[in-house]
């Protein structure tokens, strides 16, 4: 009876997820196999195009770099926040969450103002005499990565703060009392226990970066096209829905593969954590 009650409570949410999430994705993938040229023709066409392979590799590269940088910055920030006093911790968490109160487009436009040829950063560098003329920062891969890191670090911090707070101080003190140096305590005590938060944060950042559209479009333009902007172009500009569906299917498969890979890495780092 209890099991039946649990299923009855979960069934509405499960049904909603299946109808509004699973079925559309499955339908999108199925359409790519129903083309007159053959079931694998869209995928052969995609991977046979040098331009599209470049876009795919660029997207993976940007997503991985963004994830690594966000992990590094987010972990340090979350560790400082988790070890701060109560009043200071609240202020730091508010400061970390504050960027999330504005939209992605607004924050991307802010980076356009900062990185533009007549923007804040170039004006400061030219005014201080570090460079003679403004540098081209916009519409580069670096601009996209910087903006993406800025967008996703708050998510990483929020994910890691709770995990790091749950690590008992007694473990850290015991490690120090047994003669472990701070680096040994970090690598053998803190880091293994933080693996679940690191994996969840990495998955959130990678999937968000891999599927991003607005930020790469505004800061990267056509010269730094990624899978999200390519899919939009195929669907809304050229109206090639089969190609757009193929791109979406490839993105789904790669995202699932990365999630499974990160989970396997987490199990090796800390078998008890996953």
C-alpha positions as CSV (number, residue, x, y, z in Angstrom):
1,X,0.0,0.0,0.0
2,X,2.8,2.4,0.9
3,X,4.6,1.6,-2.4
4,X,1.3,2.2,-4.3
5,X,0.8,5.5,-2.5
6,X,4.3,6.6,-3.5
7,X,3.8,5.8,-7.1
8,X,0.4,7.6,-7.1
9,X,2.1,10.7,-5.7
10,X,4.9,10.6,-8.2
11,X,2.9,9.7,-11.3
12,X,1.6,13.2,-12.2
13,X,5.1,14.6,-12.2
14,X,6.5,11.6,-14.0
15,X,3.8,11.9,-16.6
16,X,4.5,15.6,-17.1
17,X,8.2,14.9,-17.6
18,X,7.5,12.2,-20.1
19,X,5.0,14.3,-22.1
20,X,6.8,17.6,-22.1
21,X,10.4,16.5,-22.0
22,X,11.0,12.9,-23.0
23,X,8.6,12.6,-25.9
24,X,9.6,15.8,-27.7
25,X,13.3,14.8,-27.5
26,X,12.5,11.3,-28.7
27,X,10.3,12.7,-31.6
28,X,13.1,15.0,-32.6
29,X,15.7,12.2,-32.7
30,X,13.3,9.9,-34.6
31,X,12.7,12.5,-37.4
32,X,16.4,12.4,-38.2
33,X,16.1,8.7,-39.2
34,X,13.1,9.1,-41.5
35,X,14.7,11.1,-44.3
36,X,14.3,9.8,-47.9
37,X,18.1,9.6,-48.3
38,X,18.4,7.0,-45.6
39,X,18.3,6.8,-41.8
40,X,22.0,7.8,-41.4
41,X,22.2,10.4,-44.2
42,X,21.8,13.5,-41.9
43,X,24.6,12.3,-39.6
44,X,26.8,11.4,-42.5
45,X,26.2,14.9,-43.9
46,X,26.9,16.5,-40.6
47,X,30.2,14.8,-39.9
48,X,31.2,15.0,-43.6
49,X,31.2,18.8,-43.4
50,X,34.4,20.3,-42.2
51,X,32.6,23.5,-41.1
52,X,30.2,21.6,-38.9
53,X,32.9,19.4,-37.4
54,X,34.8,22.6,-36.5
55,X,31.6,24.1,-34.9
56,X,31.2,20.9,-32.9
57,X,34.8,20.8,-31.7
58,X,34.7,24.5,-30.9
59,X,31.5,24.0,-28.8
60,X,33.1,21.1,-26.9
61,X,36.3,23.1,-26.4
62,X,34.5,26.2,-25.1
63,X,32.3,24.1,-22.8
64,X,35.3,22.1,-21.3
65,X,37.4,25.2,-20.8
66,X,34.5,27.0,-19.2
67,X,33.8,24.1,-16.9
68,X,37.4,23.8,-15.7
69,X,37.7,27.5,-15.0
70,X,34.4,27.6,-13.3
71,X,35.3,24.6,-11.2
72,X,38.6,26.3,-10.0
73,X,37.0,29.7,-9.3
74,X,33.8,28.2,-7.8
75,X,35.6,25.8,-5.5
76,X,37.9,28.4,-4.0
77,X,35.0,30.8,-3.6
78,X,32.7,28.2,-2.1
79,X,35.5,27.1,0.3
80,X,36.0,30.6,1.5
81,X,32.2,31.1,1.9
82,X,31.8,27.8,3.8
83,X,34.5,28.7,6.3
84,X,33.3,32.2,6.9
85,X,31.4,33.4,10.0
86,X,27.6,33.4,9.8
87,X,27.0,37.1,9.0
88,X,29.8,37.2,6.5
89,X,28.7,34.0,4.9
90,X,25.2,35.4,4.2
91,X,26.7,38.5,2.6
92,X,29.0,36.4,0.4
93,X,26.2,34.1,-0.7
94,X,24.0,37.1,-1.6
95,X,27.0,38.5,-3.6
96,X,27.3,35.2,-5.4
97,X,23.6,35.0,-6.2
98,X,23.2,38.6,-7.2
99,X,24.3,38.2,-10.9
100,X,21.5,35.6,-11.3
101,X,18.9,38.3,-10.7
102,X,19.6,39.7,-14.2
103,X,18.9,37.9,-17.4
104,X,21.6,36.2,-19.6
105,X,21.1,38.7,-22.4
106,X,21.6,41.7,-20.0
107,X,24.8,40.2,-18.6
108,X,26.1,39.4,-22.1
109,X,25.5,43.0,-23.2
110,X,27.4,44.1,-20.1
111,X,30.4,42.1,-21.4
112,X,30.0,43.7,-24.8
113,X,30.4,47.1,-23.1
114,X,33.4,45.9,-21.2
115,X,35.2,44.2,-24.1
116,X,34.3,46.4,-27.0
117,X,37.0,48.4,-28.9
118,X,35.7,51.5,-27.2
119,X,34.8,49.6,-24.0
120,X,35.8,49.9,-20.4
121,X,38.8,47.5,-20.6
122,X,40.3,48.9,-23.8
123,X,39.9,52.5,-22.6
124,X,41.6,51.6,-19.3
125,X,44.5,49.9,-21.1
126,X,45.0,52.6,-23.6
127,X,44.7,55.4,-21.0
128,X,47.3,53.7,-18.8
129,X,49.7,53.3,-21.7
130,X,49.8,49.5,-21.6
131,X,48.7,49.3,-25.2
132,X,48.9,51.9,-28.0
133,X,45.6,51.1,-29.7
134,X,42.5,49.1,-28.7
135,X,42.6,45.4,-29.1
136,X,40.0,43.2,-30.7
137,X,38.4,41.4,-27.8
138,X,34.8,41.0,-29.0
139,X,33.8,38.1,-31.3
140,X,36.6,35.9,-30.1
141,X,36.6,32.6,-28.3
142,X,38.2,34.2,-25.3
143,X,35.3,36.7,-25.0
144,X,32.8,33.8,-25.1
145,X,34.6,31.8,-22.5
146,X,35.0,34.8,-20.1
147,X,31.3,35.6,-20.3
148,X,30.3,32.0,-19.9
149,X,32.5,31.6,-16.8
150,X,30.8,34.7,-15.4
151,X,27.4,33.3,-16.1
152,X,28.0,29.9,-14.5
153,X,30.3,30.5,-11.6
154,X,27.4,31.4,-9.3
155,X,25.8,28.0,-10.0
156,X,29.0,26.3,-9.2
157,X,29.4,28.2,-5.9
158,X,25.8,27.5,-4.8
159,X,26.3,23.8,-5.6
160,X,29.6,23.5,-3.7
161,X,28.8,25.6,-0.6
162,X,26.4,23.1,0.8
163,X,28.8,20.2,0.1
164,X,31.7,21.9,1.7
165,X,29.7,23.0,4.7
166,X,28.7,19.3,5.3
167,X,32.4,18.3,5.8
168,X,32.9,18.1,9.6
169,X,35.6,20.3,11.0
170,X,36.6,17.4,13.2
171,X,38.0,15.6,10.1
172,X,40.1,18.5,9.1
173,X,41.4,19.0,12.7
174,X,42.1,15.2,13.0
175,X,44.0,15.3,9.8
176,X,46.1,18.2,11.0
177,X,46.7,16.5,14.4
178,X,48.0,13.4,12.7
179,X,50.7,15.5,11.0
180,X,49.1,16.0,7.6
181,X,50.1,19.2,5.8
182,X,47.4,21.6,4.5
183,X,47.9,20.4,1.0
184,X,47.6,16.7,2.1
185,X,44.5,17.5,4.0
186,X,43.0,19.2,1.0
187,X,43.8,16.4,-1.5
188,X,43.0,13.5,0.8
189,X,40.1,14.8,2.9
190,X,38.4,17.8,1.5
191,X,38.6,17.1,-2.2
192,X,37.3,13.5,-2.1
193,X,34.4,14.5,0.1
194,X,33.6,17.4,-2.3
195,X,33.5,15.1,-5.3
196,X,29.6,14.9,-5.5
197,X,29.3,18.7,-5.5
198,X,32.1,19.0,-8.1
199,X,30.4,16.5,-10.4
200,X,27.0,18.1,-10.1
201,X,28.5,21.6,-10.6
202,X,30.5,20.4,-13.6
203,X,27.5,18.8,-15.2
204,X,25.4,22.0,-14.7
205,X,28.2,24.2,-16.2
206,X,29.0,21.9,-19.1
207,X,25.5,21.4,-20.2
208,X,24.7,25.0,-19.8
209,X,27.8,26.0,-21.8
210,X,27.3,23.3,-24.5
211,X,23.7,24.4,-25.2
212,X,24.1,28.2,-24.8
213,X,22.8,30.4,-27.5
214,X,22.5,34.1,-26.4
215,X,26.0,34.6,-25.1
216,X,27.9,33.0,-28.0
217,X,25.7,34.8,-30.5
218,X,26.3,38.2,-28.9
219,X,30.0,37.9,-28.0
220,X,31.1,35.4,-30.6
221,X,29.1,36.3,-33.6
222,X,29.3,34.3,-36.8
223,X,33.1,33.8,-36.5
224,X,32.7,31.9,-33.3
225,X,29.6,29.9,-34.1
226,X,28.7,27.1,-31.7
227,X,26.2,24.3,-31.9
228,X,23.4,26.4,-30.4
229,X,23.8,29.2,-32.9
230,X,24.2,26.7,-35.7
231,X,21.0,24.9,-34.8
232,X,19.1,28.3,-34.6
233,X,20.5,29.2,-38.0
234,X,19.4,25.9,-39.6
235,X,15.9,26.0,-38.0
236,X,15.0,29.7,-38.2
237,X,17.1,31.1,-41.1
238,X,17.4,28.3,-43.7
239,X,14.3,26.4,-42.3
240,X,16.2,23.1,-42.6
241,X,14.4,21.3,-39.7
242,X,16.1,17.9,-40.4
243,X,19.5,19.5,-40.0
244,X,18.4,21.3,-36.9
245,X,17.0,18.0,-35.5
246,X,20.3,16.3,-36.3
247,X,22.3,18.9,-34.4
248,X,19.9,18.6,-31.5
249,X,20.3,14.8,-31.4
250,X,24.0,15.1,-31.5
251,X,24.0,17.6,-28.6
252,X,21.8,15.3,-26.6
253,X,24.0,12.3,-27.1
254,X,27.2,14.2,-26.3
255,X,25.7,15.7,-23.2
256,X,24.6,12.3,-21.9
257,X,28.0,10.8,-22.7
258,X,29.8,13.6,-20.8
259,X,27.5,13.1,-17.8
260,X,28.1,9.4,-17.7
261,X,31.9,10.0,-18.1
262,X,31.9,12.5,-15.2
263,X,29.9,10.0,-13.1
264,X,32.5,7.3,-13.8
265,X,35.3,9.6,-12.9
266,X,33.5,10.5,-9.6
267,X,33.2,6.9,-8.7
268,X,36.9,6.3,-9.2
269,X,37.8,9.4,-7.2
270,X,35.4,8.5,-4.4
271,X,33.5,5.2,-4.7
272,X,31.4,6.0,-1.6
273,X,30.3,9.5,-2.8
274,X,28.3,8.5,-5.9
